[in-house]
Amino acid sequence: MKFLSKFALKFVCLNLIFLAPSFAVFSQTTEKKVQWQVISGKNDEFYFQIPEGFQAFADGNYFTMTKDGKKVQVESRRTLARYINGVVLMVEFYEGDAKDILTVQSERQKGELIKDEIVNNFQIKSYIEKTPEFIWETQYFAFKNRLYVSQAVSRSENNPIVQNFFESVRLANKEQFAAPNSNADVKANSSTVLPEIIENLPERLDDSQPFLGQPDRKVIYLYKPRAKFSPAARRSQSSGTVKLKVLFSSSGKVTKTEVLSSPGSELTKVAIKAAEQIQFLPAENDGKLVSTYQTVEYNFSIY
């Protein structure tokens, strides 16, 4: 098993304000085989599987607030994300005031609560949000001072990748093991062997000519990293707004950033690093993935 921290990748960021979208050349559909990789949480208490080739990010040591004003500490936060076949899979690992972090997350949920139960001493809450554009499924697993959050966003229901992702979850507490999303009889910390995925790199418009106008389906933002000053930016005493022109590629990655305005070079570096780590579902037009530009702003203030 591989513990998440081995994949941690540091990043910096801030408040995101998204503005407008923005055409291109077809790439041919190609395929490749992708295996599932088993990942475990702290003390091997939480297992799941995610397709290989994921990205990893790390952040932490900050405070957030409940609706009633209670200050909640997040000691660390790590995220894995994988975009594959039109689906985004994400898992976040939190340490800190786990139950209070769960409260904050639940208060911000737009989805419908479909499960609230205790399994193997893990508090589990499941939500699902359905819109004409996407289906967003989220599960929270709180245990001691840790919170694990599994999320999947897809364009359609009953996606087999999403189903396998959630069914792969295993909860371990002492000698007891549970598979909360599966009917499997789990007697040990063994994981289900999931079928390999044929990753389709679908017909898409490449980055050479970003799509202009309004695509049939706009970019869907999934993960917006928390932003903060870098030590160099703080020493420079800079503040203000960095405005970037960001290319949200049909490949599912941010591939280009242009500076529209900035109060200083150190803040520019921080903003670009943050923008490059945004997770999203690409825009679509006429059934093809397209690259679109968005304007992204990061606001920095010195207190």
C-alpha positions in Angstrom: 0.0 0.0 0.0 1.1 3.5 -0.7 0.3 6.3 1.8 -0.9 9.5 0.3 1.9 11.7 1.6 4.3 10.0 -0.8 2.5 11.6 -3.7 2.1 15.1 -2.0 2.9 18.1 -4.2 3.0 21.5 -2.6 0.9 24.3 -3.9 -0.2 27.9 -3.1 -3.3 29.9 -4.0 -6.4 32.2 -3.1 -10.0 33.3 -3.8 -11.0 32.4 -7.4 -13.3 34.5 -9.5 -14.1 33.0 -12.9 -15.3 35.0 -15.8 -15.9 34.1 -19.5 -15.1 31.1 -21.9 -13.5 31.4 -25.2 -11.9 27.1 -31.1 -9.4 24.4 -32.8 -8.1 21.3 -34.7 -9.4 17.7 -34.3 -7.2 15.1 -32.6 -7.8 11.4 -33.4 -9.4 9.1 -30.8 -6.7 6.9 -29.2 -6.9 4.2 -26.5 -4.6 2.9 -23.8 -5.0 0.4 -21.0 -5.0 1.8 -17.4 -4.8 -0.2 -14.2 -6.3 0.7 -10.8 -3.9 1.6 -8.0 -4.6 0.9 -4.3 -4.0 3.8 -2.0 -4.3 3.8 1.8 -4.8 6.5 4.4 -3.1 7.0 7.7 -2.5 3.8 9.7 -4.0 1.9 6.7 -7.4 2.6 8.1 -8.9 3.7 4.8 -8.3 2.1 1.4 -9.5 3.0 -2.1 -8.5 2.5 -5.7 -8.0 5.1 -8.3 -6.8 4.8 -11.9 -3.0 5.1 -12.2 -1.7 8.4 -13.6 -3.4 10.6 -11.0 -2.2 14.0 -9.8 -1.4 14.8 -6.1 -1.5 18.1 -4.2 -0.9 19.1 -0.6 -2.0 21.9 1.6 -2.8 22.5 5.3 -2.4 24.3 8.5 -5.3 26.8 8.1 -8.6 27.6 9.6 -12.1 27.5 8.2 -15.5 28.4 9.8 -18.8 26.8 10.4 -22.0 28.8 9.6 -22.4 29.6 13.3 -18.9 31.1 13.4 -17.0 28.3 15.0 -13.3 28.3 14.1 -12.1 24.9 12.7 -8.5 23.9 12.2 -7.3 22.0 9.2 -3.8 20.6 10.1 -3.2 19.1 6.7 -5.1 18.5 3.5 -4.0 16.3 0.6 -5.8 15.6 -2.6 -5.5 13.0 -5.4 -7.3 13.7 -8.7 -7.7 11.8 -11.9 -9.5 12.8 -15.1 -10.4 9.8 -17.3 -13.0 9.1 -20.0 -15.0 12.2 -19.1 -15.0 11.5 -15.4 -13.1 13.3 -12.6 -12.3 11.2 -9.5 -10.9 12.9 -6.4 -10.0 11.9 -2.8 -9.2 14.5 -0.1 -7.4 13.5 3.1 -7.9 15.9 6.0 -6.3 16.0 9.5 -7.5 18.2 12.3 -10.9 18.7 13.8 -12.4 16.0 11.6 -16.1 16.2 12.8 -16.1 20.0 12.6 -14.4 19.9 9.1 -17.2 17.5 8.1 -19.8 20.0 9.5 -18.2 22.8 7.3 -18.2 20.5 4.3 -21.8 19.4 4.8 -23.0 23.0 5.2 -21.5 23.9 1.8 -23.0 20.8 0.1 -25.4 21.5 -2.7 -26.3 17.8 -3.2 -29.0 15.8 -1.6 -28.1 13.7 1.5 -28.7 10.1 0.7 -26.8 8.3 3.5 -25.9 9.2 7.0 -24.7 6.3 9.1 -21.9 4.8 11.3 -19.9 1.9 9.8 -17.0 0.4 11.7 -16.8 3.5 13.8 -16.5 5.7 10.7 -19.2 8.4 10.4 -20.3 8.3 6.8 -22.3 10.9 4.9 -23.1 10.6 1.2 -24.5 13.3 -1.1 -25.5 13.4 -4.8 -26.1 16.5 -6.9 -27.8 16.1 -10.3 -28.0 18.8 -12.9 -28.5 18.8 -16.7 -24.7 19.3 -17.0 -23.3 16.8 -14.5 -23.8 14.3 -11.7 -21.6 15.0 -8.6 -21.3 12.2 -6.0 -19.5 12.9 -2.7 -18.9 10.6 0.3 -17.4 11.7 3.7 -15.7 9.3 6.1 -14.8 10.8 9.5 -12.7 8.7 11.9 -10.9 10.1 15.0 -9.1 13.3 13.8 -9.2 12.4 10.1 -11.7 13.0 7.3 -11.6 11.3 4.0 -13.6 12.7 1.1 -14.3 10.7 -2.1 -15.8 12.5 -5.0 -16.8 11.6 -8.6 -18.1 14.0 -11.3 -19.5 12.7 -14.6 -21.7 13.7 -17.4 -24.1 10.7 -17.1 -25.5 8.3 -14.5 -24.4 4.7 -13.8 -20.9 5.2 -15.0 -18.9 2.0 -14.4 -15.7 3.9 -13.5 -17.6 5.8 -10.8 -19.2 2.7 -9.5 -15.9 0.8 -9.2 -14.3 3.8 -7.6 -16.8 4.0 -4.7 -17.1 0.2 -4.4 -13.4 -0.1 -3.9 -13.5 1.8 -0.5 -12.5 -0.3 2.5 -12.6 0.8 6.2 -10.3 -0.8 8.7 -10.7 -0.4 12.5 -8.5 -2.7 14.5 -9.3 -6.2 13.2 -12.6 -5.2 11.6 -12.9 -4.4 7.9 -15.9 -3.0 6.0 -16.8 -2.3 2.4 -19.5 0.4 2.9 -20.4 0.6 -0.8 -20.2 -3.0 -1.7 -22.0 -6.3 -0.9 -18.6 -8.0 -0.6 -17.9 -9.9 2.6 -14.7 -8.3 3.7 -12.7 -10.5 6.2 -9.3 -9.0 5.6 -7.7 -5.9 4.2 -7.8 -7.4 0.7 -9.0 -5.1 -2.1 -11.2 -6.1 -5.0 -9.4 -6.6 -8.3 -11.0 -4.1 -10.6 -11.2 -4.5 -14.4 -8.6 -2.5 -16.3 -9.9 0.6 -18.0 -9.5 1.3 -21.7 -8.8 5.0 -21.5 -10.3 6.7 -24.5 -8.7 9.9 -25.6 -11.8 11.2 -27.4 -12.1 13.3 -30.5 -11.3 16.8 -29.3 -10.3 20.2 -30.5 -6.7 20.9 -29.5 -5.2 23.9 -27.9 -3.9 25.5 -31.1 -7.2 27.4 -31.7 -9.3 27.7 -28.5 -13.1 27.7 -28.9 -14.6 31.1 -29.2 -18.2 31.8 -28.1 -20.4 29.6 -25.9 -19.9 25.8 -26.1 -22.8 23.5 -25.6 -21.4 22.5 -22.2 -19.2 24.9 -20.3 -16.2 24.0 -18.2 -17.2 22.6 -14.8 -14.9 23.6 -11.9 -14.2 20.9 -9.4 -11.3 21.7 -7.3 -10.1 25.2 -6.5 -7.0 25.2 -4.3 -6.9 27.4 -1.3 -4.7 30.4 -1.8 -2.1 32.0 0.4 1.0 34.2 0.2 4.3 32.5 -0.5 7.1 33.7 1.9 8.7 35.8 -0.9 5.3 37.4 -1.7 4.7 38.2 2.0 8.2 39.7 2.3 7.5 41.9 -0.7 4.5 43.4 1.2 2.5 43.2 -2.1 -1.3 43.1 -2.2 -4.0 43.5 -4.8 -5.5 41.4 -7.6 -3.7 39.1 -10.1 -5.8 38.6 -13.2 -4.9 35.7 -15.5 -6.1 34.5 -18.8 -6.2 30.7 -18.4 -6.6 28.0 -21.0 -8.7 25.1 -19.7 -7.6 22.4 -22.2 -9.8 19.7 -23.8 -7.2 17.3 -22.2 -8.6 18.1 -18.8 -5.6 20.2 -17.7 -4.7 23.8 -17.5 -2.1 24.2 -20.3 -1.5 27.9 -20.6 -1.7 31.0 -18.4 -1.2 34.7 -19.5 -0.9 37.6 -17.1 -3.5 40.3 -17.8 -2.6 42.4 -14.7 -0.7 42.0 -11.5 0.6 44.2 -8.6 3.9 42.3 -8.5 6.0 39.4 -9.8 5.9 37.3 -6.5 2.1 37.4 -6.5 2.1 36.5 -10.2 4.1 33.3 -9.4 1.7 32.3 -6.6 -1.4 32.9 -8.8 0.0 30.9 -11.7 0.9 27.9 -9.5 -2.6 28.0 -8.1 -4.3 28.2 -11.5 -2.3 25.3 -12.9 -3.8 23.0 -10.3 -7.4 23.7 -10.9 -9.4 20.5 -11.5 -12.3 20.7 -14.0 -14.4 18.9 -16.6 -13.5 20.3 -20.1 -16.1 22.1 -22.2 -17.9 20.3 -24.9 -19.3 21.4 -28.3 -21.1 19.2 -30.8 -20.1 16.2 -28.8 -16.4 17.0 -28.9 -14.1 18.2 -26.1 -12.9 21.8 -26.6 -10.3 24.1 -25.1 -11.6 27.4 -23.7 -10.2 30.4 -22.1 -11.4 31.8 -18.8 -10.4 34.8 -16.9 -9.3 33.9 -13.3 -8.6 36.5 -10.6 -6.7 36.0 -7.3 -7.2 38.6 -4.6 -4.4 39.1 -2.1 -4.6 41.3 1.0 -2.1 41.9 3.8 -3.6 42.1 7.3 
